[in-house]
Amino acid sequence: MKPSPAARQPSPLPLRILHGLVFGGLTAMCLAAGSPELVHLVHTQLQPFHSGPPPRLELLLPMLAALVGLTAVLVQSVRGRSARLHWSLLILGALVLTLWGQRDGLVAGRTSDSANLKILEVARKLHEETVHSLRTKEAVSEDVGSWQAALEQASQEMPSPVRTRSFAPLPFRIQKVDSPEMPPSDAPPGTLLLYVMEGGVAYALHPVGLSPTGEPWPLRAPDGEALVFRGAVNP
């Protein structure tokens, strides 16, 4: 296929500068909207766990398309030629998709603090329900399966905010420990470490959260003490 006459003919410098400025500005708008998604994508692949939904393709793809279109426009401008129409249309189309993609604004819940608050809410809800059961039955179950079922019931309206590198949600789970003083270091975020005293007369729940670098992080109070939910039968 032969190049179009417009692509072969020299183009006036002022026209090329104006063209570059206009479509450079449109591309910058696409980059501004898509850069948070790109940053989030990079972070999710550099750490084992993260919080929040995956990057939005409706912002990433237009950003890439706009960059490709602008590169073609600039290359043709350096050669002293007018860029072909379809490169300009590519940038315009990318801008339209970007405006549509950011209709809901920035995505919330992508920080470790946000994830830890949700994990605490679920742990507190399970604790409150267990304390009520402890008062009526004077004992709690020592079976992990029963605790897991109660946790799933408590977290029905609050799905786990933690995700893996593949963006798969990491569900809340119960992990039983032999001592509340020595929690395991390999428990993933969203785990509630459970210690039950023999006979079910007392228990302790220690939620594992998410560190700013995406590592499992047993949650602690502002004073540095382990954040543990405890319950016991009143004598």
Secondary structure, DSSP 8 states (H G I E B T S, - for coil): ----HHHHSB--HHHHHHHHHHHHHHHHHHHHHHHHHHHHHHHHHHSSEEES----HHHHHHHHHHHHHHHHHHHHHHTTB---HHHHHHHHHHHHHHHHHTTT-S----SHHHHHHHHHHHHHHHHHHHHHHHHHHSS----HHHHHHHHHHHTTTS---EEETT--B---EEEE-S-TTS--S---TTEEEEEE-TTSSEEEEEEEEE-TTS-EEE-B-TTS-B--EEEE---
